[in-house]
Amino acid sequence: MTSLTERKNAAISRGVGMTTQIYAERAENSEIWDKEGKRYIDFAAGIAVVNTGHRHPKVIGAVRAQLDRFTHTCHQVVPYENYVALAERLNQLVPGDGPKKTAFYTTGAEAVENAVKIARHYTGRAGIIAFAGGFHGRTFLGMSLTGKVQPYKAGFGPMMNDVWHLPFPNPLHGVTADEALAALDRLFRADIDPSRVAAIIIEPVQGEGGFYEAPTGFIQRLREICDQYSILLIADEVQAGFARTGKLFAMEHHGVAADLTTMAKGLGGGLPISAVTGRAEVMDSPAPGGLGGTYAGNPLAVAAAHAVLDVIAEEDLCERATRLGQRLKQRLAGIADSVPEIVDIRGPGFMNAVEFNLAGTDKPNPDFANRVREEALKRGLILLTCGVHGNVIRFLAPLTIQDQVFDEALDILEAALRAARE
């Protein structure tokens, strides 16, 4: 009998990578069962998508109710009220004073691309500045903005022009905030006049790049520089948003607001939806028809998003994210002395990571990170690696994870760390 893996290899492009060979049969909150009935604790959450857990009853109920009404009309042809209402909610929730407006899309990459379109249209400029280690999608503009070659850019030919990269402040890897700002100054002096720059895009907490949090002072200085040169600041909150960092949006930690905010993942609770929310005058720059998409703001996903926002508020998931993250970091800190490969434990809220080097050196150790992931998987815990060097494990369990399941996961994690050293 042909295995599912053999069928996958025969039917699906090799370029669609898979972290595990688990084929999901069903899932509930923080747990997944595969085709053979084996149970796993999910510390990936579909890459920060099901922050409210797999199949949260409120999300499922909202989608079922919408199914009984209609599934698709294309908002640009026959609009619907819940799209308008969700935009109204995000306009109130996204950081920033003054009037805001929103447009919906389907994927995070679409949100990023449209934010860049809006920024270029509003400013009449072309240049976009992004950061090393940043991840902004797999489309050509997304790849161009992404500051990581393998596996996202390798072999795909020339990237889009007028995209410039700066070092991301990361003291662990020898880059201070002052050095990153000095690099921006050099860029303005040597390569692109600031009057040609439409936007600077930054993840307040880098996702795929390694869960590094931008320092508050750095974010605030970027805001000042953008204001000085009439450049728009874009906050990519695709992975960091919707309570993951202990705030609804990660920018709330820094006391300043972006001009445009991109979001996706956690917004839909498992259904595909993304959005750009920004200053009204900026969002209104493109002419009617300049923004949109056939599936953009799908009614089922919009209904799910309303439920997600309700659950975050009703279950106080921002506060729960902070408590879960504290417990995880304390557990890791408690065993760090016996696992000398650990060089850093970090992250706001429950957007946490642990980084590994070769013991006693500053050389990244991706092999150890992968061994920990594999040992955890053997024991029923799904983990993801990340980072430019692949030496980071990121923790993205649903914020609704049951306390007893979370305790079980921490025991498995400790066992996996110790087993990886044997």
PyMOL commands that set and color helices and strands:
alter all, ss='L'
color gray80, all
select helices_A, chain A and resi 4-11+45-48+57-67+81-93+108-123+140-145+171-173+177-190+194-196+216-229+250-253+265-267+280-283+299-314+317-338+366-378+403-420
alter helices_A, ss='H'
color red, helices_A
select strands_A, chain A and resi 24-28+31-34+39-42+100-105+127-131+163-166+197-202+232-236+260-263+274-279+342-346+352-356+381-382+384-386+392-395
alter strands_A, ss='S'
color yellow, strands_A
deselect
rebuild
show_as cartoon
